[in-house]
């Protein structure tokens, strides 16, 4: 029995607002089913994996990490900008607006 069908792929694509054709639906269904089968084999072989990190692990982001030194004050930064708009620095447009292409 397949875990994912072309109908499932169409539903995923619709939710993601993607347009895919029938060949892509079949290819994605095949790929997802192969991945699902592979993960099922791993789960069967290793059973339930421990979800808690080892005690000696270091988190990817240190919650209390701070940059050393003082931060710049907003008014000081804005005073250096050539043009401002309230609390924002105005910069030249680098991409065309809609309809200006």
N, CA, C and O atoms as a MOPAC input file, in Angstrom:
PM7 MOZYME 1SCF
protein

 N      0.83700 1    -1.18700 1     0.00000 1
 C      0.00000 1     0.00000 1     0.00000 1
 C      0.88100 1     1.25000 1     0.00000 1
 O      1.83400 1     1.33700 1     0.77500 1
 N      0.57100 1     2.20700 1    -0.85500 1
 C      1.31700 1     3.46500 1    -0.92300 1
 C      0.91200 1     4.37100 1     0.22300 1
 O     -0.24800 1     4.40800 1     0.63300 1
 N      1.87000 1     5.08200 1     0.71800 1
 C      1.56900 1     6.05800 1     1.75700 1
 C      1.02200 1     7.34300 1     1.12900 1
 O      0.12700 1     7.97500 1     1.69100 1
 N      1.55600 1     7.73300 1    -0.03500 1
 C      1.13600 1     8.96100 1    -0.69200 1
 C      0.66900 1     8.65100 1    -2.11200 1
 O      1.30100 1     7.87400 1    -2.82700 1
 N     -0.43300 1     9.26200 1    -2.51000 1
 C     -0.96500 1     9.08500 1    -3.86200 1
 C     -0.84100 1    10.40500 1    -4.62100 1
 O     -0.50600 1    11.44000 1    -4.04400 1
 N     -1.11800 1    10.34900 1    -5.92300 1
 C     -1.11400 1    11.57400 1    -6.71700 1
 C     -2.15700 1    12.55800 1    -6.18500 1
 O     -1.96300 1    13.77200 1    -6.24400 1
 N     -3.26700 1    12.02100 1    -5.66400 1
 C     -4.30900 1    12.87600 1    -5.08600 1
 C     -3.75100 1    13.64800 1    -3.88200 1
 O     -4.03400 1    14.83300 1    -3.70800 1
 N     -2.95500 1    12.96000 1    -3.05600 1
 C     -2.32600 1    13.63500 1    -1.91400 1
 C     -1.39800 1    14.74800 1    -2.39300 1
 O     -1.38700 1    15.84300 1    -1.83200 1
 N     -0.62200 1    14.45700 1    -3.43200 1
 C      0.32500 1    15.44000 1    -3.96200 1
 C     -0.42500 1    16.64700 1    -4.51300 1
 O      0.00500 1    17.78400 1    -4.31500 1
 N     -1.55300 1    16.41100 1    -5.20900 1
 C     -2.36700 1    17.52700 1    -5.71400 1
 C     -2.85200 1    18.40100 1    -4.55700 1
 O     -2.84900 1    19.62900 1    -4.65200 1
 N     -3.27100 1    17.75100 1    -3.46000 1
 C     -3.74800 1    18.50100 1    -2.29000 1
 C     -2.61500 1    19.31900 1    -1.67800 1
 O     -2.81200 1    20.48200 1    -1.32500 1
 N     -1.41900 1    18.71500 1    -1.54600 1
 C     -0.26200 1    19.44600 1    -1.01700 1
 C      0.05600 1    20.64100 1    -1.91200 1
 O      0.28500 1    21.74900 1    -1.42600 1
 N      0.06700 1    20.40500 1    -3.22000 1
 C      0.40200 1    21.46500 1    -4.17600 1
 C     -0.62000 1    22.59600 1    -4.10500 1
 O     -0.25600 1    23.77000 1    -4.16400 1
 N     -1.89200 1    22.24300 1    -3.98000 1
 C     -2.93300 1    23.27400 1    -3.89200 1
 C     -2.75300 1    24.11700 1    -2.63500 1
 O     -2.89000 1    25.33900 1    -2.68000 1
 N     -2.44700 1    23.47000 1    -1.52200 1
 C     -2.24900 1    24.21600 1    -0.27300 1
 C     -1.02200 1    25.11600 1    -0.35300 1
 O     -0.99800 1    26.19400 1     0.24100 1
 N     -0.00400 1    24.67500 1    -1.08600 1
 C      1.21600 1    25.47100 1    -1.24300 1
 C      1.11600 1    26.43500 1    -2.42200 1
 O      2.06000 1    27.16800 1    -2.71600 1
 N     -0.03700 1    26.43000 1    -3.09500 1
 C     -0.27700 1    27.27200 1    -4.27200 1
 C      0.75000 1    27.02100 1    -5.36500 1
 O      1.28300 1    27.95100 1    -5.96800 1
 N      1.01500 1    25.73100 1    -5.60700 1
 C      1.93800 1    25.32200 1    -6.66100 1
 C      1.15100 1    24.70700 1    -7.80000 1
 O      0.13500 1    24.04800 1    -7.57500 1
 N      1.60800 1    24.91600 1    -9.00800 1
 C      1.00200 1    24.29900 1   -10.17500 1
 C      1.93900 1    23.20200 1   -10.65600 1
 O      3.05700 1    23.48700 1   -11.08700 1
 N      1.49400 1    21.94400 1   -10.58700 1
 C      2.31900 1    20.83600 1   -11.06700 1
 C      1.48900 1    19.97600 1   -12.00300 1
 O      0.26700 1    19.89600 1   -11.87100 1
 N      2.16400 1    19.33000 1   -12.95500 1
 C      1.44600 1    18.48800 1   -13.90900 1
 C      1.40800 1    17.04300 1   -13.41400 1
 O      1.97500 1    16.72200 1   -12.36900 1
 N      0.73800 1    16.17700 1   -14.17000 1
 C      0.54000 1    14.78000 1   -13.76600 1
 C      1.86400 1    14.03900 1   -13.61000 1
 O      2.01000 1    13.21400 1   -12.70700 1
 N      2.82800 1    14.32700 1   -14.48300 1
 C      4.13000 1    13.65500 1   -14.38600 1
 C      4.82900 1    14.03900 1   -13.08700 1
 O      5.43800 1    13.19500 1   -12.43100 1
 N      4.73900 1    15.31600 1   -12.71800 1
 C      5.34600 1    15.75700 1   -11.46200 1
 C      4.62700 1    15.15200 1   -10.26100 1
 O      5.26400 1    14.78100 1    -9.27500 1
 N      3.29500 1    15.05300 1   -10.34100 1
 C      2.53700 1    14.42300 1    -9.25200 1
 C      3.03200 1    13.00700 1    -9.01700 1
 O      3.26200 1    12.60000 1    -7.87800 1
 N      3.19500 1    12.25800 1   -10.10300 1
 C      3.65900 1    10.87300 1    -9.98800 1
 C      5.08300 1    10.81800 1    -9.42900 1
 O      5.38900 1     9.97800 1    -8.58300 1
 N      5.94500 1    11.71200 1    -9.90100 1
 C      7.33300 1    11.72000 1    -9.42800 1
 C      7.41300 1    12.07900 1    -7.94800 1
 O      8.16300 1    11.45600 1    -7.19600 1
 N      6.64500 1    13.07800 1    -7.53000 1
 C      6.65100 1    13.46000 1    -6.11000 1
 C      6.06900 1    12.35000 1    -5.24200 1
 O      6.58500 1    12.07500 1    -4.15900 1
 N      5.00000 1    11.71300 1    -5.70800 1
 C      4.40800 1    10.60900 1    -4.94100 1
 C      5.41900 1     9.48200 1    -4.79200 1
 O      5.56300 1     8.91600 1    -3.70900 1
 N      6.12500 1     9.15000 1    -5.88000 1
 C      7.13300 1     8.09100 1    -5.82800 1
 C      8.24600 1     8.46500 1    -4.85100 1
 O      8.64800 1     7.64600 1    -4.02400 1
 N      8.74200 1     9.69000 1    -4.94400 1
 C      9.81400 1    10.13800 1    -4.06200 1
 C      9.40300 1    10.14400 1    -2.59800 1
 O     10.16700 1     9.70600 1    -1.73800 1
 N      8.20700 1    10.63500 1    -2.30700 1
 C      7.73600 1    10.64700 1    -0.92200 1
 C      7.52600 1     9.23700 1    -0.39700 1
 O      7.82100 1     8.95800 1     0.76600 1
 N      7.01800 1     8.34200 1    -1.24400 1
 C      6.82500 1     6.96000 1    -0.81500 1
 C      8.15400 1     6.27100 1    -0.53700 1
 O      8.26500 1     5.49900 1     0.41500 1
 N      9.16300 1     6.54400 1    -1.36100 1
 C     10.48800 1     5.96100 1    -1.11500 1
 C     11.07600 1     6.49400 1     0.18800 1
 O     11.67000 1     5.73900 1     0.95800 1
 N     10.91300 1     7.78000 1     0.43400 1
 C     11.39500 1     8.37300 1     1.68500 1
 C     10.65600 1     7.78200 1     2.87300 1
 O     11.26500 1     7.44000 1     3.88700 1
 N      9.33800 1     7.66300 1     2.74600 1
 C      8.51800 1     7.09200 1     3.81900 1
 C      8.93300 1     5.65400 1     4.10900 1
 O      9.04000 1     5.25200 1     5.26700 1
 N      9.16600 1     4.88200 1     3.04800 1
 C      9.59000 1     3.48900 1     3.21500 1
 C     10.94800 1     3.42000 1     3.92200 1
 O     11.14000 1     2.60500 1     4.82400 1
 N     11.87600 1     4.26800 1     3.51400 1
 C     13.20100 1     4.30100 1     4.13300 1
 C     13.09800 1     4.64100 1     5.61600 1
 O     13.72700 1     3.99100 1     6.45100 1
 N     12.30400 1     5.65900 1     5.94200 1
 C     12.14600 1     6.04700 1     7.34400 1
 C     11.44500 1     4.96100 1     8.15000 1
 O     11.73500 1     4.78800 1     9.33400 1
 N     10.53100 1     4.22900 1     7.52700 1
 C      9.86000 1     3.11700 1     8.21000 1
 C     10.85500 1     2.01600 1     8.54500 1
 O     10.79000 1     1.42700 1     9.62400 1
 N     11.77600 1     1.73400 1     7.62700 1
 C     12.80700 1     0.71400 1     7.87100 1
 C     13.68200 1     1.13900 1     9.04500 1
 O     13.98800 1     0.33200 1     9.92300 1
 N     14.08000 1     2.39300 1     9.05700 1
 C     14.90400 1     2.89400 1    10.16000 1
 C     14.14400 1     2.79400 1    11.47600 1
 O     14.70200 1     2.36000 1    12.48400 1
 N     12.87400 1     3.19200 1    11.47300 1
 C     12.07100 1     3.13800 1    12.69200 1
 C     11.91700 1     1.70400 1    13.17600 1
 O     11.99000 1     1.44300 1    14.37600 1
 N     11.70100 1     0.76800 1    12.24500 1
 C     11.56300 1    -0.64300 1    12.62100 1
 C     12.86600 1    -1.18400 1    13.19500 1
 O     12.85600 1    -1.95600 1    14.15400 1
 N     13.98500 1    -0.77900 1    12.60700 1
 C     15.27800 1    -1.30000 1    13.03300 1
 C     15.71900 1    -0.73400 1    14.37900 1
 O     16.23800 1    -1.46100 1    15.22600 1
 N     15.51100 1     0.55600 1    14.56900 1
 C     16.00800 1     1.20200 1    15.77900 1
 C     14.93300 1     1.45000 1    16.82600 1
 O     15.24300 1     1.80200 1    17.96400 1
 N     13.69200 1     1.27100 1    16.45600 1
 C     12.61400 1     1.49500 1    17.40800 1
 C     12.50400 1     2.95900 1    17.77500 1
 O     12.87000 1     3.84000 1    16.99700 1
 N     12.00400 1     3.20200 1    18.94700 1
 C     11.82200 1     4.57500 1    19.42200 1
 C     13.18000 1     5.19500 1    19.72000 1
 O     13.96900 1     4.64100 1    20.48500 1
 N     13.44700 1     6.34100 1    19.11400 1
 C     14.71100 1     7.02300 1    19.34300 1
 C     14.57600 1     7.96100 1    20.53600 1
 O     13.51300 1     8.53000 1    20.78300 1
 N     15.66600 1     8.10600 1    21.26100 1
 C     15.66800 1     9.01100 1    22.40100 1
 C     15.58600 1    10.44200 1    21.89700 1
 O     16.33600 1    10.84300 1    21.00700 1
 N     14.67600 1    11.20100 1    22.47100 1
 C     14.44200 1    12.55600 1    21.98200 1
 C     15.10000 1    13.62500 1    22.83900 1
 O     15.05100 1    14.80600 1    22.49500 1
 N     15.70700 1    13.23500 1    23.93800 1
 C     16.36500 1    14.23300 1    24.78300 1
 C     17.84400 1    14.31000 1    24.41100 1
 O     18.48400 1    13.28200 1    24.18800 1
 N     18.38400 1    15.52000 1    24.34500 1
 C     19.79900 1    15.64100 1    23.98600 1
 C     20.68400 1    15.14200 1    25.11900 1
 O     20.28500 1    15.18600 1    26.28200 1
 N     21.87100 1    14.67200 1    24.79200 1
 C     22.79200 1    14.26400 1    25.84700 1
 C     23.14700 1    15.46200 1    26.72900 1
 O     23.08100 1    16.61000 1    26.29000 1
 N     23.51900 1    15.18200 1    27.96300 1
 C     23.78900 1    16.26300 1    28.91100 1
 C     24.94100 1    17.16000 1    28.48100 1
 O     24.95400 1    18.34700 1    28.80500 1
 N     25.90500 1    16.60700 1    27.75600 1
 C     27.06600 1    17.41000 1    27.38600 1
 C     26.87800 1    18.17000 1    26.07400 1
 O     27.83500 1    18.74800 1    25.55900 1
 N     25.66800 1    18.17900 1    25.52700 1
 C     25.45700 1    18.87600 1    24.25900 1
 C     25.30500 1    20.37500 1    24.49100 1
 O     24.85600 1    20.81600 1    25.54900 1
 N     25.68400 1    21.13200 1    23.49400 1
 C     25.59500 1    22.58100 1    23.55100 1
 C     24.47200 1    23.02500 1    22.63400 1
 O     24.41800 1    22.58200 1    21.48700 1
 N     23.57000 1    23.88700 1    23.09500 1
 C     22.50200 1    24.35500 1    22.21000 1
 C     23.07500 1    25.14300 1    21.03400 1
 O     24.13300 1    25.76200 1    21.14900 1
 N     22.37800 1    25.11400 1    19.91500 1
 C     22.84400 1    25.81200 1    18.71800 1
 C     22.91700 1    27.31600 1    18.94800 1
 O     23.80900 1    27.98300 1    18.42500 1
 N     21.99800 1    27.84200 1    19.71400 1
 C     21.98000 1    29.27100 1    20.00700 1
 C     22.01500 1    29.44300 1    21.51500 1
 O     21.19100 1    28.87600 1    22.23300 1
 N     22.94300 1    30.20400 1    21.97500 1
 C     23.02100 1    30.47300 1    23.40700 1
 C     21.94100 1    31.49500 1    23.76500 1
 O     21.96000 1    32.61100 1    23.24800 1
 N     21.00300 1    31.13500 1    24.63700 1
 C     19.90600 1    32.05200 1    24.93400 1
 C     20.35700 1    33.37700 1    25.53700 1
 O     19.71400 1    34.40300 1    25.31300 1
 N     21.43400 1    33.37500 1    26.28900 1
 C     21.86100 1    34.61500 1    26.93200 1
 C     23.06100 1    35.25000 1    26.23300 1
 O     23.70300 1    36.14100 1    26.78800 1
 N     23.36100 1    34.79500 1    25.02300 1
 C     24.52800 1    35.33700 1    24.31900 1
 C     24.26900 1    36.78800 1    23.94500 1
 O     23.24500 1    37.11100 1    23.34300 1
 N     25.19500 1    37.65000 1    24.30200 1
 C     25.09000 1    39.06500 1    23.96800 1
 C     26.40300 1    39.51500 1    23.36400 1
 O     27.47600 1    39.02700 1    23.71800 1
 N     26.29500 1    40.43100 1    22.46800 1
 C     27.47800 1    41.01500 1    21.87400 1
 C     28.10900 1    41.94600 1    22.90300 1
 O     27.41300 1    42.68000 1    23.60500 1
 N     29.41100 1    41.90600 1    22.98000 1
 C     30.09400 1    42.77500 1    23.93500 1
 C     30.12200 1    44.20000 1    23.42000 1
 O     30.12200 1    44.43600 1    22.21100 1
 N     30.14500 1    45.13300 1    24.32900 1
 C     30.20300 1    46.53500 1    23.95700 1
 C     28.81400 1    47.14800 1    23.94700 1
 O     27.80300 1    46.45300 1    24.04000 1
 N     28.79500 1    48.45400 1    23.83200 1
 C     27.53100 1    49.17900 1    23.83100 1
 C     26.92400 1    49.17900 1    22.44100 1
 O     27.63600 1    49.16800 1    21.43700 1
 N     25.60500 1    49.19100 1    22.39600 1
 C     24.89400 1    49.30900 1    21.13000 1
 C     24.86200 1    50.77300 1    20.71700 1
 O     24.98800 1    51.67100 1    21.55000 1
 N     24.69300 1    50.99600 1    19.43000 1
 C     24.55500 1    52.36600 1    18.94300 1
 C     23.15600 1    52.87200 1    19.27100 1
 O     22.18700 1    52.11200 1    19.25200 1
 N     23.06600 1    54.12900 1    19.56300 1
 C     21.76900 1    54.74500 1    19.81900 1
 C     21.10500 1    55.07500 1    18.48200 1
 O     21.77200 1    55.49000 1    17.53400 1
 N     19.79100 1    54.88600 1    18.41800 1
 C     19.04300 1    55.12800 1    17.18000 1
 C     19.27800 1    56.55300 1    16.66200 1
 O     19.51600 1    56.74700 1    15.47000 1
 N     19.21400 1    57.53800 1    17.54300 1
 C     19.37000 1    58.93500 1    17.09700 1
 C     20.74600 1    59.17700 1    16.48600 1
 O     20.88100 1    59.96500 1    15.55000 1
 N     21.77100 1    58.49900 1    17.01500 1
 C     23.12000 1    58.65900 1    16.47000 1
 C     23.22300 1    58.05700 1    15.07200 1
 O     23.84300 1    58.63900 1    14.18200 1
 N     22.61500 1    56.89700 1    14.88800 1
 C     22.63900 1    56.24700 1    13.57200 1
 C     21.85000 1    57.08100 1    12.57400 1
 O     22.30900 1    57.31000 1    11.45500 1
 N     20.65700 1    57.53900 1    12.97300 1
 C     19.83100 1    58.33900 1    12.06800 1
 C     20.51500 1    59.65100 1    11.69300 1
 O     20.32400 1    60.15400 1    10.58600 1
 N     21.30200 1    60.20000 1    12.59700 1
 C     21.98600 1    61.46400 1    12.28800 1
 C     23.05900 1    61.27300 1    11.21100 1
 O     23.44400 1    62.24000 1    10.55400 1
 N     23.54200 1    60.05500 1    11.02300 1
 C     24.56300 1    59.77300 1    10.01100 1
 C     23.96100 1    59.47500 1     8.63700 1
 O     24.66900 1    59.51500 1     7.63000 1
 N     22.65900 1    59.17700 1     8.58900 1
 C     22.01600 1    58.79800 1     7.33000 1
 C     21.79100 1    60.02900 1     6.46000 1
 O     21.45600 1    61.09500 1     6.97600 1
 N     21.97100 1    59.89600 1     5.13000 1
 C     21.75500 1    61.03700 1     4.24500 1
 C     20.28700 1    61.46600 1     4.19900 1
 O     19.99100 1    62.64600 1     4.01300 1
 N     19.35600 1    60.49600 1     4.37200 1
 C     17.93300 1    60.83000 1     4.32500 1
 C     17.18500 1    59.88800 1     5.25800 1
 O     17.45200 1    58.68700 1     5.27500 1
 N     16.25100 1    60.42700 1     6.03300 1
 C     15.47700 1    59.60900 1     6.96700 1
 C     13.99200 1    59.87400 1     6.78500 1
 O     13.58800 1    60.86800 1     6.18300 1
 N     13.19300 1    58.96600 1     7.31800 1
 C     11.74100 1    59.10700 1     7.33200 1
 C     11.28700 1    58.64000 1     8.70500 1
 O     11.04000 1    57.45100 1     8.90700 1
 N     11.17600 1    59.55500 1     9.63700 1
 C     10.84300 1    59.18300 1    11.00700 1
 C     11.98400 1    58.38100 1    11.61000 1
 O     13.11600 1    58.85700 1    11.69400 1
 N     11.67500 1    57.16000 1    12.02900 1
 C     12.68300 1    56.30000 1    12.65700 1
 C     13.37900 1    55.39700 1    11.64300 1
 O     14.07900 1    54.46200 1    12.03300 1
 N     13.19800 1    55.66000 1    10.34200 1
 C     13.74700 1    54.79400 1     9.30100 1
 C     14.76400 1    55.54400 1     8.44800 1
 O     14.68200 1    56.76000 1     8.27500 1
 N     15.71900 1    54.78900 1     7.92400 1
 C     16.69500 1    55.33900 1     6.98600 1
 C     16.14900 1    55.11300 1     5.58600 1
 O     15.79900 1    53.98800 1     5.23000 1
 N     16.07400 1    56.17100 1     4.79300 1
 C     15.59800 1    56.04200 1     3.41000 1
 C     16.78400 1    55.67500 1     2.52100 1
 O     17.86800 1    56.24500 1     2.63900 1
 N     16.55600 1    54.71900 1     1.63800 1
 C     17.59500 1    54.28900 1     0.70200 1
 C     17.03700 1    54.36700 1    -0.70900 1
 O     15.82100 1    54.29300 1    -0.88900 1
 N     17.89900 1    54.51500 1    -1.72400 1
 C     17.41000 1    54.56900 1    -3.10300 1
 C     16.78700 1    53.23600 1    -3.51600 1
 O     17.21300 1    52.16900 1    -3.07500 1
 N     15.77600 1    53.32600 1    -4.36700 1
 C     15.12500 1    52.12800 1    -4.88800 1
 C     16.10300 1    51.40100 1    -5.80800 1
 O     16.72700 1    52.01800 1    -6.67100 1
 N     16.23600 1    50.07400 1    -5.61800 1
 C     17.13100 1    49.29100 1    -6.46900 1
 C     16.35400 1    48.33600 1    -7.36300 1
 O     16.88700 1    47.83700 1    -8.35400 1
 N     15.09900 1    48.08100 1    -7.01900 1
 C     14.24400 1    47.23700 1    -7.84200 1
 C     13.09700 1    48.08000 1    -8.36900 1
 O     12.61800 1    48.97300 1    -7.67000 1
 N     12.64300 1    47.81200 1    -9.59700 1
 C     11.53500 1    48.60400 1   -10.13200 1
 C     10.23300 1    48.29000 1    -9.39100 1
 O     10.02800 1    47.17700 1    -8.90700 1
 N      9.36400 1    49.29400 1    -9.31400 1
 C      8.03500 1    49.08000 1    -8.74900 1
 C      7.21100 1    48.28100 1    -9.73800 1
 O      7.59600 1    48.13500 1   -10.89800 1
 N      6.07600 1    47.76400 1    -9.28600 1
 C      5.19200 1    47.02700 1   -10.19200 1
 C      4.79000 1    47.94000 1   -11.34000 1
 O      4.38900 1    49.08200 1   -11.11700 1
 N      4.89600 1    47.44700 1   -12.55200 1
 C      4.51400 1    48.19900 1   -13.72800 1
 C      5.59400 1    49.11700 1   -14.27700 1
 O      5.37400 1    49.75100 1   -15.30900 1
 N      6.75000 1    49.21400 1   -13.63200 1
 C      7.83400 1    50.08300 1   -14.10600 1
 C      8.87000 1    49.34200 1   -14.93100 1
 O      9.87700 1    49.93600 1   -15.31400 1
 N      8.66100 1    48.08800 1   -15.21200 1
 C      9.68400 1    47.28100 1   -15.88400 1
 C      9.91500 1    47.66400 1   -17.27900 1
 O     10.75000 1    47.06300 1   -17.95400 1

